[in-house]
Amino acid sequence: MTDISRRSFNQAIGSLALAAGPAAWACSAATAPNDAAATAASAGAAPAQPAAAPQAEALGGAPAGATQAATARVPLGRSGLTVPRLAMGTGSNGWARESDQTRLGEREFVKLMRHGAERGAQFIDAADLYGSHPFVKATFRELDRDRVTLLTKIWFTPAKNMTPTETAKPEVERFRQELGVDQLDIVLVHCVTDPAWPKQQARMRDELSDLKARGVVRAVGCSCHSHAALRVAAEDPWVEVIFARINPGRKRMDDDASVEQVADTLRLARANGKGVVGMKIYGAGDWTSPEQRRASLDYALHGGLVDGMTIGHVSAAQFDDTVANIEAVLKASPRAATTVSAG
């Protein structure tokens, strides 16, 4: 297995890094861990406020019929799961078992997750690589676990503070202890790039299939960081859920394909029943203007490319701004927001 540097991974990391407030979302390419405090402190710009979602009993979130809500529940392909359209990312600048979200500290992390959950975003995107499991465990002391879709990922290649693995059973058992849960809703093979990944990770896949048969895991899949790997995943019967990078400006996306090629593959994946969750929607911060962000949301949501998306925030204001933008795009005519420059 080939080692991967933090810099190269940050260009491929799945969870969208957002920092410095709604008007200047930071990318995941270069922020050092000790920059997190400044990031969080600068996230205070007032966003456009989304319509308030009624808070259901035990944090039930947005009403099920609110199809134009950013956090409306949608089927995740043919996985059998129904999830909020917007997932709460926990891996912005995630590397070596820490991220911008974990660097907020447990108290602020839990407040942020609760803020999202109270507004319907009851879908937590975690990973071993992000070091977010103990923080999610703390979050479940305040949220109803049964109402939250919990996704995590197994990292398999050499990296700082990470142990390479070819297995899934020991990792999933450790994850359950770290998260304080009996069942994981979704487990992904994290950051696949080689089109031969199904063969290379065959043992991990087999063990995940066994865990699914036993009810320990509900759905399986991968996060893709090359178009070649994505193309394989789109037609692989084993894959139920795919995380994939997509935005119309081709920012921080795959080097081996055009935006149109990636879009076509995502449509193929969805036609094949895969649940597709988009990442790098704002190009990891390269698209900074409201017009560009809405254009990217429009492209993903109205283009038939994704079922949902994962976005990492470091403040409630950032989350609220994203919700407002998604709802504005969903209420607008398709493609109305895509006539801006990709520069």
C-alpha positions in Angstrom: 0.0 0.0 0.0 1.2 3.4 -0.9 1.7 6.1 1.8 -0.2 9.3 1.3 0.8 12.8 2.6 -1.4 15.2 4.4 -1.1 17.7 1.6 -2.2 15.2 -1.1 -5.0 13.8 1.1 -6.3 17.3 1.9 -6.8 17.8 -1.8 -8.9 14.7 -1.8 -10.5 14.6 1.6 -14.2 13.8 1.5 -15.7 16.1 4.1 -16.0 19.7 2.9 -13.9 22.1 5.0 -15.7 25.4 5.7 -14.1 28.1 7.8 -13.9 31.9 8.3 -17.7 32.5 8.1 -20.4 32.1 5.4 -18.7 34.6 3.0 -15.3 32.9 3.0 -15.5 29.1 3.3 -12.0 27.8 3.8 -10.6 24.9 1.7 -9.2 21.8 3.1 -5.8 22.1 1.4 -3.6 24.0 3.8 -5.1 24.9 7.2 -2.8 23.7 10.0 -4.3 22.2 13.1 -3.4 25.2 15.3 -5.4 27.5 12.9 -8.7 26.1 14.1 -9.2 28.6 16.9 -8.8 31.5 14.6 -11.2 29.7 12.1 -13.9 29.3 14.7 -13.5 32.8 16.1 -13.9 34.3 12.7 -17.1 32.5 11.9 -19.5 35.1 13.2 -20.9 36.8 10.1 -24.7 36.8 10.1 -26.1 34.6 7.3 -29.4 34.7 5.6 -31.8 32.9 7.9 -33.6 29.8 6.7 -37.2 29.2 7.6 -37.4 27.7 11.0 -38.2 24.0 11.0 -40.7 22.9 13.7 -38.8 20.9 16.3 -40.5 17.5 16.6 -40.6 15.5 19.7 -37.1 14.2 20.8 -35.4 16.2 18.1 -37.5 14.8 15.3 -36.3 17.6 12.9 -37.9 18.9 9.8 -41.3 17.6 8.8 -41.2 14.5 6.5 -43.3 16.2 3.8 -41.1 19.3 3.6 -39.5 18.3 0.3 -37.9 21.7 -0.3 -36.3 21.7 3.1 -32.5 21.4 3.1 -32.8 18.7 5.7 -35.8 16.8 4.2 -35.4 13.1 4.4 -34.7 11.4 1.1 -34.1 7.7 0.0 -30.4 6.9 -0.2 -30.6 4.9 -3.4 -31.7 1.4 -2.9 -29.8 1.0 0.4 -33.1 0.9 2.3 -32.1 4.0 4.3 -33.9 7.3 4.3 -31.6 10.1 5.4 -31.6 13.9 5.7 -30.5 15.6 2.5 -27.7 17.5 4.4 -25.2 15.6 6.5 -23.2 17.1 9.3 -19.5 16.7 8.3 -17.0 16.2 11.1 -13.8 16.0 9.0 -12.9 19.5 7.7 -9.1 19.6 7.4 -9.4 16.1 8.9 -6.1 14.2 9.2 -4.2 12.1 11.8 -7.4 11.7 13.9 -8.3 15.4 14.3 -10.3 17.9 12.3 -11.6 21.5 12.5 -14.7 20.1 14.2 -12.8 18.1 16.9 -10.5 21.1 17.5 -13.5 23.1 18.6 -13.5 20.9 21.7 -16.2 18.5 22.9 -18.6 21.2 24.2 -18.7 23.2 21.0 -18.7 20.1 18.8 -21.8 18.8 20.6 -23.5 22.2 20.4 -22.9 22.3 16.7 -24.2 18.8 16.1 -27.3 19.5 18.2 -27.9 22.8 16.3 -28.0 20.8 13.1 -30.1 18.0 14.5 -32.7 20.4 15.9 -33.1 21.7 12.3 -33.4 18.3 10.8 -29.8 17.4 9.9 -29.8 14.2 11.8 -27.1 12.6 9.6 -23.5 12.6 11.1 -20.6 12.0 8.7 -17.7 10.7 10.9 -14.5 8.8 10.2 -11.6 7.1 12.1 -9.2 9.5 10.3 -11.0 12.5 11.7 -10.8 11.4 15.3 -14.5 12.4 15.7 -15.8 9.2 17.2 -15.5 10.2 20.9 -17.1 13.5 20.1 -20.0 11.8 18.4 -20.4 9.6 21.4 -20.6 12.7 23.6 -23.2 14.1 21.1 -25.4 11.0 21.6 -25.7 11.9 25.3 -27.9 14.8 24.1 -29.5 13.3 20.9 -31.8 10.4 20.3 -29.4 7.9 18.7 -32.3 6.1 16.9 -33.2 9.3 15.0 -29.7 9.9 13.8 -28.1 8.3 10.7 -24.5 7.5 11.7 -21.9 7.0 9.0 -18.2 6.3 9.5 -15.3 5.2 7.4 -12.4 2.7 7.6 -9.0 4.1 6.5 -6.8 1.4 5.0 -3.5 3.0 3.8 -0.4 4.2 5.8 -0.9 7.7 7.2 0.1 9.7 10.3 -1.4 8.3 13.5 -3.2 5.6 11.4 -2.5 1.9 11.2 -3.0 0.3 7.7 -5.6 -2.5 7.7 -7.1 -5.0 5.4 -9.8 -6.0 7.8 -13.2 -4.5 8.9 -14.3 -6.6 11.9 -11.8 -5.4 14.4 -12.2 -1.8 13.2 -16.0 -1.9 13.4 -15.9 -3.4 16.9 -13.5 -0.6 18.0 -15.7 2.0 16.3 -18.7 0.7 18.2 -16.9 1.2 21.5 -15.6 4.6 20.6 -19.0 5.8 19.5 -21.0 4.0 22.2 -23.4 2.4 19.8 -24.4 -1.2 18.9 -25.1 -0.6 15.3 -23.5 1.6 12.5 -25.9 2.7 9.8 -23.3 3.1 7.1 -19.6 2.1 6.9 -17.5 3.2 3.9 -14.1 2.1 2.6 -12.3 5.5 3.0 -10.6 7.3 0.0 -10.4 4.7 -2.8 -8.4 5.8 -5.8 -7.3 2.7 -7.6 -9.8 1.1 -10.0 -8.7 -2.3 -8.6 -9.8 -1.3 -5.1 -12.5 -4.0 -4.9 -9.8 -6.7 -5.3 -7.3 -4.9 -3.1 -9.9 -4.4 -0.3 -11.6 -7.8 -0.8 -11.2 -9.0 2.7 -12.5 -5.7 4.1 -15.5 -5.9 1.8 -16.2 -9.5 2.8 -16.0 -8.7 6.5 -18.3 -5.7 6.0 -20.8 -7.9 4.2 -20.8 -10.4 7.1 -21.3 -7.6 9.6 -24.2 -6.4 7.5 -25.7 -9.9 7.4 -25.4 -9.9 11.2 -27.1 -6.5 11.6 -24.1 -4.7 13.0 -23.9 -2.5 9.8 -26.9 -1.5 7.8 -25.3 -0.3 4.5 -21.8 -0.4 2.9 -19.9 1.5 0.3 -16.9 3.8 -0.4 -15.7 7.3 -0.6 -14.2 7.8 -4.1 -11.2 10.1 -4.8 -10.6 9.3 -8.4 -13.0 9.0 -11.3 -11.5 5.6 -12.2 -12.5 4.3 -8.7 -15.8 6.0 -8.9 -16.6 4.4 -12.3 -16.0 1.0 -10.8 -18.1 1.8 -7.7 -21.0 2.9 -9.9 -21.4 -0.6 -11.3 -20.2 -2.7 -8.4 -23.2 -4.7 -6.9 -21.5 -4.6 -3.5 -21.5 -0.8 -3.3 -24.7 0.7 -1.8 -23.5 4.2 -0.8 -21.0 6.4 -2.6 -19.3 9.6 -1.4 -18.1 11.6 -4.5 -16.6 15.0 -5.2 -18.7 17.2 -7.5 -18.9 20.9 -8.4 -19.4 22.6 -11.8 -16.0 24.5 -11.6 -14.0 21.3 -11.2 -12.5 22.6 -8.1 -10.6 20.0 -6.0 -12.1 17.3 -8.1 -10.6 14.2 -9.8 -7.6 14.9 -12.1 -8.6 12.0 -14.4 -12.0 13.2 -15.6 -14.0 16.3 -16.6 -16.9 17.5 -14.6 -19.2 16.2 -17.3 -17.7 12.7 -17.1 -18.0 12.7 -13.3 -21.6 13.9 -13.6 -22.4 11.1 -16.0 -20.9 8.5 -13.7 -22.9 9.8 -10.8 -26.1 9.6 -12.8 -25.2 6.0 -13.8 -24.5 5.2 -10.1 -27.9 6.5 -9.1 -29.6 4.7 -12.0 -28.0 1.5 -10.6 -29.5 2.2 -7.2 -26.5 3.6 -5.4 -27.1 6.2 -2.8 -24.8 9.2 -3.8 -23.7 11.8 -1.3 -21.8 14.8 -2.8 -18.8 16.3 -1.3 -16.5 19.2 -2.4 -19.7 21.0 -3.4 -18.1 24.4 -2.9 -14.7 23.2 -4.2 -13.2 23.0 -0.7 -13.5 26.8 -0.4 -12.4 27.8 -4.0 -15.9 28.9 -4.7 -16.4 31.7 -2.2 -19.2 34.0 -3.6 -22.8 33.3 -2.8 -23.5 33.1 -6.6 -20.9 30.4 -7.0 -22.0 28.4 -4.0 -25.6 28.5 -5.2 -24.5 27.5 -8.7 -22.8 24.5 -7.3 -25.7 23.5 -5.2 -28.0 24.0 -8.2 -25.7 21.8 -10.4 -25.7 18.9 -7.8 -29.4 19.1 -6.8 -31.1 19.9 -10.1 -28.7 18.0 -12.2 -29.8 14.6 -10.8 -26.3 13.9 -9.5 -26.8 13.3 -5.7 -29.3 12.2 -3.2 -27.7 14.4 -0.5 -24.4 16.1 0.4 -22.0 16.3 3.3 -20.7 19.7 4.5 -18.6 20.5 7.5 -19.2 23.6 9.5 -17.5 25.2 12.5 -20.3 27.4 13.6 -24.1 27.5 13.7 -24.0 30.6 11.5 -22.3 28.6 8.7 -24.8 25.8 9.0 -27.7 28.2 8.8 -26.2 29.9 5.7 -25.8 26.5 4.0 -29.4 25.6 4.8 -30.7 29.0 3.5 -28.7 28.5 0.2 -30.0 25.0 -0.3 -33.6 26.0 0.3 -33.2 28.9 -2.1 -31.9 26.6 -4.8 -34.6 24.0 -4.3 -37.3 26.7 -4.6 -35.7 28.2 -7.8 -36.1 26.9 -11.3 -33.4 24.3 -12.3 -30.2 25.7 -13.6 -31.2 29.3 -12.6 -28.1 29.6 -10.4 -25.5 28.2 -12.7 -24.9 31.2 -15.0 -21.9 32.5 -13.0 -18.3 32.3 -13.8 -16.4 29.3 -12.6 -13.3 31.4 -12.1 
